[in-house]
Amino acid sequence: MKEDISAIDFLDIINIVKLQYGYDFTGYVQASLKRRMLRFMSRTNIPTVFDLKHQLINDSELFTHMVQYITVNVTEMFRDPRFYRTLREEVLPKLAAYPNIKIWHAGCSTGEEVFSMAILLQEAGLLSRTRLYASDLNPMNLERAGTGIIPLDNMKDYTYNYIQSGGLADFSNYYTARYDNVLIKKELRKHINFFQHNLVTDTVFNEFQLICCRNVFIYFNRELQNHVLQVFYNSLSPRGYLAMGIRESMRFADIHEQYETVHGQEKIYRRKS
């Protein structure tokens, strides 16, 4: 598609989405969001930005499809295996001191990373006293995550990731194969609450010993990053942990001095007090 989205048109689209549907994309990186909007227009045969705005105003189903397309849906089980190995060796032994553990996966997409966490906790003997909260902006992602169903084709890569992360069991113990999909075992899923949460507009709702928000900050501008990091700080218990993606950093955040670095390469931080 040759047409670009001007700054004025982009702001119009953002305002339509915010006023009509309550989704606030104001703090997202504009260039990245524009590219995904243009790809969505091409995929759905919407010829002009004017037509996109018109349809967004008049067709809520189109909006639902657009949110599914432009929000971040890239995920996998045990993504970045060294990160999960670090959790096993350096973070979970500290969490074991708590009688009850609460962990928040913010921006959980379709659930693969929170299922990975449940497996880690099971192998550490901590799952029975842990509650996992998994949130996402996209309701279609949450609906899929709640089923616990994952394409069978992905499991070869996921098994490799699991082994590289220091897995202690046969990975196939954690799911049941069903035709072209697998179903994550109910014993793992029953400890997970999936729910919709908007990091831009929603606030603190609990106190956590660990928050994982990985590969989400790269889509936020600096102002929104600072806002979300403050929400996370307010959501962590004293000495609670925050995990970010390996391409993300807290170094330039307004609040960075209130955290200590637990593992710089794997981007794991700890609230100082």
C-alpha positions in Angstrom: 0.0 0.0 0.0 1.5 3.3 -1.1 -0.6 5.6 1.1 1.0 6.7 4.4 -0.7 7.8 7.5 -0.1 11.5 8.3 0.5 12.7 11.8 -3.0 14.4 11.8 -4.7 11.2 10.5 -2.8 9.1 13.0 -4.0 11.3 15.8 -7.6 11.1 14.5 -7.4 7.3 14.5 -6.0 7.3 18.0 -8.8 9.6 19.2 -11.5 7.6 17.5 -10.3 4.4 19.2 -9.9 6.1 22.6 -13.3 7.9 22.6 -15.4 5.1 20.9 -13.8 2.0 22.3 -11.8 3.1 25.4 -8.4 1.8 24.1 -5.6 4.4 24.6 -2.7 4.0 22.2 -1.4 7.5 22.8 1.9 6.4 24.3 2.8 3.8 21.8 5.7 4.3 19.4 4.1 6.0 16.4 6.2 4.6 13.6 5.6 1.0 14.7 1.9 1.5 15.2 1.6 3.2 11.8 3.2 0.2 10.0 0.9 -2.2 11.6 -2.2 -0.1 10.8 -1.1 0.1 7.1 -0.6 -3.7 7.0 -4.0 -4.1 8.5 -5.5 -1.8 5.8 -3.8 -3.8 3.1 -5.0 -7.1 4.6 -8.6 -6.0 4.9 -8.7 -4.1 1.5 -9.4 -0.7 3.1 -8.1 1.7 0.3 -7.6 4.9 2.2 -7.1 6.3 5.7 -10.4 8.1 5.4 -12.1 4.8 4.8 -10.4 3.3 7.8 -11.6 6.1 10.1 -15.1 5.9 8.7 -15.2 2.1 9.2 -13.8 2.4 12.7 -16.6 4.8 13.7 -19.3 2.6 12.2 -18.1 -1.0 12.6 -17.1 -2.3 16.0 -16.3 -5.7 14.6 -13.6 -4.2 12.3 -12.2 -2.5 15.4 -11.9 -5.8 17.2 -10.0 -7.3 14.2 -7.7 -4.3 14.1 -6.8 -4.5 17.8 -6.0 -8.2 17.2 -3.7 -7.3 14.3 -1.9 -4.2 15.7 -1.3 -5.4 19.3 1.7 -7.5 20.2 1.0 -11.2 19.8 4.5 -12.7 19.4 5.2 -15.2 22.2 6.5 -18.7 22.8 7.1 -21.1 25.7 10.4 -20.6 27.5 11.3 -17.8 25.2 14.9 -16.8 25.9 15.8 -20.0 27.8 18.7 -18.3 29.8 16.1 -16.0 31.3 14.1 -18.9 32.6 17.3 -20.6 33.9 18.1 -17.4 35.8 14.6 -17.4 37.3 15.1 -21.0 38.4 18.5 -20.4 40.0 18.3 -16.8 41.3 14.7 -15.7 41.8 12.5 -18.7 42.7 14.7 -19.7 45.6 14.1 -16.2 47.1 10.3 -16.4 46.4 10.2 -19.7 48.3 10.5 -17.7 51.5 7.0 -16.3 51.0 4.1 -18.4 52.4 1.9 -17.2 49.5 3.3 -16.0 46.1 1.6 -13.7 43.6 3.1 -13.2 40.1 1.7 -10.9 37.4 2.4 -11.5 33.7 1.5 -8.2 32.1 1.0 -8.3 28.3 0.6 -12.1 28.4 -0.6 -12.5 24.8 -1.9 -16.0 24.2 -0.4 -17.4 27.5 2.7 -19.3 26.5 5.0 -17.5 28.9 2.7 -17.8 31.8 2.3 -21.5 31.2 6.2 -21.7 31.2 6.2 -19.9 34.6 3.7 -22.4 35.9 6.0 -25.3 34.9 9.0 -23.6 36.6 7.0 -23.2 39.8 5.8 -26.8 39.7 9.4 -28.0 39.3 10.5 -25.8 42.2 7.7 -27.1 44.4 6.0 -23.6 44.6 3.0 -23.8 42.3 0.6 -25.0 45.0 1.0 -21.7 46.9 1.3 -19.4 43.9 -1.4 -17.4 42.2 -0.5 -16.3 38.6 -2.3 -13.3 37.2 -2.0 -13.0 33.4 -3.3 -9.8 31.7 -3.5 -8.5 28.2 -5.1 -5.6 26.3 -6.5 -7.9 23.6 -9.6 -10.0 24.6 -9.1 -12.4 21.7 -5.6 -13.3 23.1 -7.1 -13.9 26.5 -9.9 -16.1 25.1 -7.3 -18.3 23.4 -5.0 -18.3 26.4 -7.8 -19.4 28.6 -8.3 -22.6 26.6 -4.8 -23.8 27.2 -4.6 -24.9 23.6 -1.3 -24.6 21.6 -0.5 -25.7 18.1 1.3 -29.0 18.0 3.7 -27.7 15.4 5.2 -25.4 18.0 6.1 -28.0 20.5 9.4 -29.1 19.0 10.9 -25.6 19.4 9.2 -25.3 22.8 10.7 -28.6 24.0 14.2 -27.4 22.9 13.7 -24.1 24.8 12.5 -26.0 27.9 15.6 -28.3 27.9 17.9 -25.2 27.4 16.2 -23.5 30.4 17.2 -26.4 32.7 14.0 -28.3 32.6 13.8 -31.1 35.1 11.3 -33.4 33.6 9.9 -34.8 30.3 8.3 -31.7 28.7 5.5 -33.9 27.3 4.3 -34.5 30.9 2.8 -31.0 30.9 0.4 -31.3 28.0 -1.9 -33.7 26.2 -1.7 -34.1 22.4 -5.0 -33.7 20.6 -4.9 -34.0 16.8 -3.0 -30.8 15.6 -2.9 -29.1 19.0 -1.8 -29.8 22.6 -3.7 -29.0 25.8 -1.7 -27.6 28.7 -2.5 -29.8 31.8 -5.3 -28.5 34.0 -3.1 -28.9 37.1 -1.0 -26.0 35.7 -3.8 -23.9 34.4 -5.9 -23.9 37.5 -3.4 -21.6 39.2 -3.7 -18.9 36.5 -6.2 -16.0 36.3 -6.5 -14.5 32.8 -8.1 -11.0 32.6 -8.1 -7.8 30.6 -5.9 -5.0 31.8 -4.7 -1.9 30.0 -1.3 -0.8 31.1 -2.0 2.7 29.8 -5.1 3.5 31.8 -5.5 0.9 34.5 -3.8 1.1 37.8 -2.6 -1.1 40.7 -4.9 -4.0 41.6 -2.7 -6.2 43.9 0.7 -6.7 45.5 3.1 -9.0 43.7 6.4 -10.7 44.5 7.3 -10.9 40.8 6.0 -9.0 37.7 7.0 -10.1 34.2 6.4 -7.7 31.4 8.7 -8.8 28.6 9.0 -7.4 25.1 6.2 -4.9 25.6 8.2 -1.8 26.5 9.8 -1.7 23.0 6.4 -0.6 21.7 6.0 2.3 24.2 7.4 5.8 24.0 9.6 7.1 26.9 6.7 8.8 28.7 4.5 5.7 28.7 7.4 3.5 29.8 7.9 5.8 32.8 4.2 5.6 33.6 4.0 1.8 33.4 7.2 1.4 35.5 5.6 3.5 38.2 2.5 1.3 38.1 4.8 -1.8 38.5 6.7 -0.2 41.4 3.5 0.5 43.2 2.3 -3.1 42.5 5.4 -4.8 43.9 6.0 -5.9 47.4 9.1 -4.5 49.1 12.1 -6.4 47.5 9.8 -7.7 44.8 11.2 -8.6 41.3 10.5 -7.1 37.9 11.5 -8.9 34.7 11.7 -7.1 31.3 12.6 -8.3 27.8 16.3 -8.7 26.9 16.1 -5.8 24.4 14.6 -3.5 27.1 16.2 -1.6 29.9 15.4 0.5 32.9 18.6 2.5 32.6 17.0 5.7 31.4 13.7 5.5 33.3 12.8 8.1 35.9 12.4 5.5 38.5 15.6 3.4 37.9 17.3 4.4 41.1 14.5 2.8 43.1 15.5 -0.6 41.7 18.7 -2.7 41.9 19.9 -4.9 39.1 19.7 -8.6 39.8 20.8 -9.8 36.4 21.8 -7.2 33.8 21.8 -9.5 30.8 18.5 -11.0 31.5 17.0 -7.7 32.6 15.8 -8.8 36.0 15.5 -6.0 38.6 14.4 -5.8 42.3 12.6 -3.1 44.1 14.9 -1.6 46.8 12.4 -1.1 49.5 
